[in-house]
């Protein structure tokens, strides 16, 4: 039986593969230059990245005539097409497309938004590729709308909500700089050691700190790029999605464990919780009082009960 397999984390997998190859090449250069300490450090880094690369490459999404599946290492969850209560295309903030699905008994789309892009017993959210779209069109026995969503132009005076992006930059960038500095010092110290256990421990710790720094930079940059704003005609997330207020059909504020956020959907909740819904546009942004007031005042479909 023909089966299509796609990676769940394609960009991250490519980045880790490139880093693994770079570390292996640098180790060979260090060996030829007689830098034994750095060669040991780079060997540990190569092995650690290789293991992480194998893990990410095993995170796959499967599509065939029987249904869909989510795989991680040797564990694969298979689901028949009939057991999918809802599925469709989702565009969120940066306009990157995702294919989402909810299993029977877990048809709460808001739960899917909170947990995306992870996969679990409630459903899945995976990045879309042309290969995946062709597989869904070929094997899905139900009608599925995969039409492209046209980009719309902004109108009116733009009011950016830059305060939260500025706070993220002020908090994340210094912390990332400290993480990178400590990571570099740990690697330099590890290169002067000869005990394999100490070298491996310091190298793994330095890599963990570097990963934390990269995560903070990514989140700060993502917050800056998707800085929310609005006009009296529509709302947008930075350089990504723009939604006219008349197209916002559902608004929801999520508050949980001292975290909060606001979701604006281009379809009513009843539509996206069924099979073959039209492609959905979703804006995810902070629930500031300014944005909530703009939603209530400008959106013709706004309901105060959704944001209280």
N, C-alpha and C positions, 0 to 999 in steps of 0.2 A: 504494500500500500504506500502511495506517495505521500510524504509528509514534509511540510515546510517548517524549518527551524530558524528562528531569528534571536539575536541576543537581546536581553532585557536592558543591558547597560552598554550599548555599543560605543559611545564616546569614551567612557571611563575605561573600557576594555582596551581600546586602541591606545589610550594614553599610558596605561600600565605596561602594555606590550612594548611601546617605544622606550619607556624608562628602563625596562628589563634589558633590552638590547643595548641601550646606552651604557648601563652599568657593566655589562659583560665586556663591551669593547674597551671601556676605561680600565677595567681590571687587566686586560691583556696589555694595554699600554704601560700600566704601572709595573707589571712583571718584567717587561722588556727594559724598563728604565731602572730596575732594581729597587723599586719602592715596595718592599714586602709588607710593611704595615698597612699602607693604603690598599694593596691588593687583597689582604685579608678582609678589610672593611668592605670593599666592593664585592667580594665573594659573598659575604653574608647578606648584603643588600640585594644582590642578584637572586640568591636563593629565596629570600623573603618575597621579592616582587614576582618571582616565578610562581610561587605558591598562590599569591593573591591573583595573579593572572589566570591560573587554572580554575580558581574559584569563580571568578567573574565570567570566564568563558563557559562555565557549566550552568550559569543562570540563563536559561533559554525559554522561549515561548514556542509552542508547537501548534500547528494547524493542519488538520487533515479532514477527510470525509466523515470521520466519527465524531469529531469535536475539537476541543482545544486542550492544551496542557501547559503546565508551568513546571519546569525542571530545575533542580538545584542539586549538583553532584549526582548521586545515585537515586535521589528521591524525586518522583515525578507525580504531579497531581493531574489526572485526566478527567475531563468533564465532557459529557455529550452535549451536542448542540441543543437538545431538548431541555437540558438542565440549566441552560442560560436564561435567566429571567429577563435580562436587559443587556444590551450592548450597543455601541456606537462610537463615533469619533468625538474627541474632546480637544479643543484648543485652549490653552491656558496661558495668559500673560505674554509670554515670548512668542506666541503663535506657533510653537512646536506642537505637532499633532500627536495624540495618543489614541490607542484603541483600548476602550474600557469594556468590562463585562462584569455583571453581577450574577451570582449563583442563586438558585431558588432558595428561599428562606432568608436571604440577606439582600433585600431590594431597597435598602436605604442609600440613596445616592449621596447624601451628605456625609455618611460614614465613609464612602469611597473617596470623596474629596479630602477628608481629614487624613486618610491613611495613604493616599497616593504619594509617590509612584510604587509603593510596595504591593506585593501580592499576598493573599491569605485566603482564609476560609470564606471570606465575604465576596471575593472576586479578584480582578486583576486590572492593572493599568500598565501598558507597554508602549514604547515609542513606535510610531508608524514608519514604515518604509514601503517603497513601491513593491517589493517582494511580498511583504505581509498583506498589502491591499489586494494584490493579485490572488494570493492564496485564499483570503476571505471571500472574494468574489467567486472563486472557483468552487470552494467546498461548502460554503454556508448555505443550508437549505432554505433559509428565510430571506426575506427582502431586507437589504441593508443599504442605506443611503451613504455613499462615499463621495458625494459632490464637493467640489472645492468651495470654500467660503471667501467671497470677495472682500478685499480690504477697503475700508471706508475712510474718507478724509475727515480730519478734525475741523470743527467749525467753532467760531466764537473766540473769545478771549480765554487763554489757557491759564489755569490756576494750579500750579504745582504744589504738592504737599511734600516739600523737601525736608521737613524737620526730622522725620524718622530716618531717612537715608543719611542725613548728617550725623545723627546720633550713632548709627551703625558704623559709619566711617571712623568716628572719634573713638569708639569702643573696640572695634575689631582690628583696625590697622596697627595700633601700638601693640596689642596682644600678639598679633601675628609676627611682628618684628621681633618681639622677645622670644617667641617660640623658635623662629629661624636662627636667632643668635645662639640660643642654648643648644639647638640641634647641631650647629656648626662646631661649637666648642666640644660637644660630646664626640663628634666624629674625629676631630683633631686629636683628642685624648685617646680615643680607641685605636688610632693608627700608631700610637707609641707603645701599645701593649702587645704582649706576645701570647698570653693565655687565651685560647679559643673561646672559652666560656665568657670571659670578660669582654672580649671583642664583640662577640655575638650579642650579648646583653646591651652593651652601649650602642651598638649599631641599630638594633631594633628599637631602643628607646628614642634615639635620634630620629629615626624614620617616623615613629609615632608622633613626635613633636612637629616634624616637618609637615606631616599629613594634617595635623590640627591647624597649623598655620595656613596651609593651602585652603582648608575648609573655611576658615575665617575670612580669608581674602575673597573666596568664591561667594560667600554670603554677603559680604559688604558690596562687592561688585554687582551681584544680582539685585540687591536692594537699590543700588544707585541706578542701574539700567531700567528697572521696573518701577521707578519712583512714580507713585500715583498722582493723577491730576484730573481735573474736570473743567468743563465749560457748562454753560446753560443748555447746551445741545447734547452733550455726551460725556462719558467718563473713559479714562484710558490708564494703562499701566506702562509708563515710560515710552520707549520706542516700540513697544509691542502692540498688544491688542487695543483697539478703540471700539467702544460700543456706544452708539447713540442711545440716549435715555429711553427713546420709544421702543428700542429693541431689548431693553432689560426687562425680562418677564418674571424674574424671581430674585429676591435679595435675601440674604441670610447672614446673621452674625453668630459666629461660633466662639463661645467662651468656655475654656476648659483648663484647669490646673494652672491658673495665672497666665494663660496664653489666650489671645483672642485674635480674630480675623474676620474679614467681611468677604462674602462670596456674592458675585453678581452673575446670573446666568441668562443666556439669550433664549432659553426655552422654559416653559412651565415645568415644575418638578414632576408632574404627572407624565409628561411626554418622555423625559429622559430616563424614566424608570420602566421602560418597556423596550421590546426588541425593535431594532431597525429605526431608531429615532434619527432625525436629521442631525447633521454635525452641530455640536454644541460649542458655543463660545463662553468662556468662564474667566472672570477677573477675580483674582485673589489679592486682597489689599488690607492694610490695617483699618480697624474700625474707629477711626478718629471721628470726633464730633462733627468736624467740617464735612467729611464725606457722608456721614449718616444724614446730616441736614440737607446736603445736596441731593441725596437719593430720595428723601421724603418729599422735597419740594419740586424736583424736576422730573422724576420718573412717573409717568402716568399710571404705571401698574404697581406702584409702591404700596405696601401695607405696613402700617406701623407695628403690627404684631410680629412681623418677620425680623425686626431689628431691635426689639425690646428685650 
